[in-house]
Amino acid sequence: MVNPNPQSAGSTPVGAGDSDAAEPSWPLTTWQGWQRFATTDPPAPPQPDDPPRSTEERLAYHSAFVTIRTPAISQLATQVRTLMILGRHQQTTARPSLIVTGPAAAGKTTALLNVGRTCHLAHIRKNPPPPGSAHAAAPVAYVLVPPGATAKTLITEFARYLGIPVATRMTQTQITDAVCHTYTQAGVQLVLIDEIHRLNPRTTTGAQAADLLKDLTERLAATFVYAGINVTDTPLFSGTRGAQLAGRATLITCGPLPARHGTRQPFRDAITDIENALDLEQHKPGTLPRHAAYLHQRTAGRIGSLTRLIRQTAITAINDGTERITKAALDAVQLDYLAEQHRRPTRSR
């Protein structure tokens, strides 16, 4: 359980026991920010019987938008549930872990956060705090690997998540002991580590950070899930340390959605789901799936680029009063550099 009052290192951490703790300024890499994210209802698409939303409400909705459930999200959710059960009573060695890999804008972080939220909500449904309790459960931790991570900067990120005070005079070992004690007391069951490609075990500091993660997987009764860009192409899987990680981690590829997969059309299905979630007054259903080939070429099948393109076009349509998405409107939007580079050869032809 998490206590909202700050304590000394190694004691119960700062948490979200009161409603004022989770302010918008808290990032997801703190317990207060995670608690707010996990317990706030995600954006909901308009329903036929709902009253019309205001322009500002619809702009805010398309800015936040719904999470499109991709095959990678479904696969990750199933694997996490299985591995959490598999490692629940394992005591002697590190528990099996997962790595979500793929190119940029492929939806890796979205998949990670979606599974983390699901785990958090399932835990608090099964284990509600006693009425009047000032404590809250902490089943999930979310940590970003800092740029140029060393073992000490990485373990400090773990400490920051649960508000464990870290003094400059503390050694890495002292911080690690405090983190392991506090995470165990708080009941952390799932540790999500994003930007794992920033680790480079070929350097001395990177090797020490990788060893720290291995140590944490053996000392914490939690399932670890990592996410990073094209992890198999990085030094993370090289050498002895890479072999240890590869021998314990299941790889889930969060790649571009194919136009066709057997008899299915995953990319068109994603477009349909996005279109059904739009809140535009003049848009005709079925318009976007007809442009599936164009959208696939435009975004290279990346779900992140696809949702950004359609959301950005929807916001423009609300602002200029057209209230619908056309191919011309889509073509007028300039996307991220990666997507535009992919698009350039078609333009030149």
N, C-alpha and C positions, 0 to 999 in steps of 0.2 A: 504494500500500500504506500501511497505517496502523501507526504505531509506538506501543507502549504507554507510552513514556516522554515526559514533557512536554519541549517544546523552546521556543525563543524564537519570537516572532511571525514568520510567514512560513516556518517550517521544518516538518518533519513533525509532524502533530498527535498529540494523545493519542488512543489507540484501544483496541481490544479484543484485544490480542495475548495476554493471559493471562486465565485463567478467572475470576480474582477481580475483574477490571475491571468486569464487567457485574453490578452489584449491583441489587437491586430498587429502591433509592432513586434510581437514575439515570432521569430522564424520557426519553421517546421523542425529545425534541429534543436529545439528546446522542448521540454515537456509541455509547457504552457501552450506553445504554438501547435504541437501535435494534438493535444487534447482538444483544442478549438477546431482543428481540421477534421479530426476523426468523429467528433460528436455533432458537428454542424451538418444539417441536411444538405446534400449536394443539390445543384440546380436541377429543377424538374421541368421537362418540356410542357408546353401548354396542352391543356385538356379541352375537349369540345365544350364542356359545360362551364369552364372557367370564365370569369369576367375578363374583358380585354385588359392587357397590361399597358401601362403608360410607356411613352417613348423612352424615358430614362430607365424604366424597369427592363424593357426589352434590350436596350443597349448593354445594360449590366449583365443580363442573362447571356447574351451572345459573347460577352467578354469572358465570363466564367465557363459557361457551357457544360454540357453533360459529358460523362466519360463513355466513349464508344468501346464496347466490349470486344476486343480483338481475340483471335485464337491464342496469342501469347498470354493475355490476361487470364483466360480460362485455364490454360495449361499451368501457369504459375500458381494459381489458386489451388488447383488439385494437388500439385507437387508439394506445396507448403503444408497443406493439411496432412498429407501422408508423412512427410519428414518430421513434422512436429510430434506426431504419434510415435514414429519410429525411434526418435531420439529422446522421448520423454523419460525413460528410466535408464538411459545409458549413462554409465558412471566412469568407466575406465579410459575411454579415448574420446577424441573430438567427435561431435555429432555430425552426421552428413549435412552438407550445405548445398546451396543453389547459387548459380551465377546467371544473371540475365545479361546477355550480350547482343550487340547489333550496331548498326550505323547510327549516326546522329539523327535525331528527329523521327526515330522509329517507335517511340512510345515506351521506352524502358522505364523511365522514372514514373510515368503515369501508371504502368503496370505495378511497379513496386509500391506506390502509395495506395493504389486501389486495394491490393492484397493486405497491406498493413492496416488500413481502415477496417476492412472486413474482419480481420483477426481481433482488433481492438473492440469492435462492437459486439462480436460473438462472446468475448471474454466477459465484458461488463454485463451482458444479458444473463450469463450463467452465474456470475459472481457479483451481484449488485452490492455496493457498500451498505452497511447498516444505516437505517434512518438517522439523520442528524450527524453522521460521521463527517469529520473534517478531512478524511483521507480519501484518496482515489487510487484505483488500481493503475499499474503501469505495465501492461502486458507487452507493449511494443516500444522499441527505441529506433530512432532514425538519425543516422550520422552521415555527414559528408566527409570524404577524405580530403583534407586540405591540400592545396598546391604545395609541391615539394615536401610532402609529409615526412616527418621523422616519427619515431616511436613516441616521443614525448608530446609532440603536437597532436598526434592522432589520439592518444589516450586522453588528452585534455579535452578533445571534442566529445568523447564519451562522457567525461565528467560534466561538461557544460550542459549536456542534454538533461540531466537530472539535477542540475543546480548544485553539484558537489563543489564546495569551495576549494580552489587550488591556489596555494601560495607559491611565490616564485622560488622559495627555498626548498620546496618539495621535490624529491627525486621522482624519476619515472616509476620506480618500484612502489613508492608510497602512493602515488596517484592510482596506479594499477590496483593495488590492494584496496583502496577506497572505492574504486569503481566496482570491482568484483563483489565486495561486501554489500554496497548499496544496491546494485542491480539485483543481487540475490534477494535482499530484503524487500525490494519493490516488486519482485515477482516477474521480472522481464522474461518473456518467453520467445520473442521474435526480435532479432536485431537486423535492421535494414541498413546496409552500407552502400551509399551511392558514390559515383565517380571513382570506382575502384581502379580504373585504368591509370589514375595518377600515381599509383605505386610502381616503383621500379626496383625490384629486388636485386638488380645488377649493381646498384650503388650500395655503399655501406649503410647510409641512413634508410634507404628503401628496404634493404634486407632486414634491418632491425624492426621496421614497421610491420613487415610481413610476419616476422617472428612473433611480434606482439599480438597480431590477429590470431595466429595459431594458438598462442597461450590463452587468449580470451575464449576461444571456442572450447578449450579443454576445462576452463575454470567456471564458465557460466552455463547454467542449465537452459540454454536457449538455442533456437535454430537460427543460423546466420544465412542471410540472403544478400548477395552482392549484385551490383549493377554497374556496367561500364561500357564504353565504346569499343567495339571489336576487340574484346579482351583476349581472344586467342592469338591475335596479331601483336600483342604487347609482350614485354619481358615477364609479365606476371606468371606465365605458364612455362618459363624456362628454368633450367637448372634443377637442383634438388628441391628447393622450396616450391617451385612451380609443379614439380611432380607430386609433391605432397598435396597441394591444393587440387590438382587435377584428379587425384585419386580419391578425393573426398567430396568433390562438388559435382552436382548434376548441372549440365549446361542447357539453358533455355535460350533459343535464338529468337530475338524480337526483331525480325527483319522486315523488309518491305512486303506489303501484301501483294500476292500475285494476282494478275488479271483473271487467271483460271487455275483451278486446282482440281483435276479430274472433271467431274460434272458440275462442280461448284464454281462460283465467281466471288471469291472473298472480297475483292476490292469494290465491286459493285454493291455487295451487301453492306459494306461499311458506308458507302455513299448514301444508300437508302436509309440507313439508321441515322446518319447526320441530317439528311433532308427532313425526315420525320420529326426531328427535334427542333427544327427552325421555328421561329415565331415572327413570320412576315405576313403582312396582310394580303398581298397580291401574288404570292408565289404559288405556282401550280405544282402539285405533287407529281413526281415522275420526270420532272425536267432534268434534274442532275444525273440520275442514272443513265439517261440517254447520252450524256457526255462522258461516260466512264472511260472510254479510250483516251480522250483528250486529257482528262484529269489524271489518269495513270501516267501518261507521258509527262505531264506538267510537274508532278510531284514525285516521280520515280517510285510510286507505290508506298511512300512513307506516310504513315497515319498522322504524324505530327504536322507535316507540311500540308496534308489534305485538310485537316480540321482548321488549321490556321487560314488557309486560302478561303474556305467557305465561310468561316466566321467573319473574316475581315470584309469579304464581299457583302455579307448580310448587314454588317454595321454600316457600310457605305450606302446600301440600299435603304436603310432606315433614315440615314442622315439626308440623302438627296430626295427622299419621298417616293422612289420607284417601288419599294417594298417587294421586290422580287429579284431573283438571281438569274442572270442570263450568261451565255457563253462570253458575250462581249464584256460583261461586267467582270467575270472571272479573269479574262485576259488582261484587263486593265490593272489588276492588282500585281504589284511587284512582291515576290516572295523572298524567302531567305536566300542567301548567296548560293548555297549548295543546290537548291532547287532551280535557281535561275541558270546556273552553270549547266545543269542537266538539260534545260530547255533550249539553250542557245543553238545547238546544232540544227534543231528543227526550224528555228527562226531563219537561219542562214540559208537553209534549203528553200 
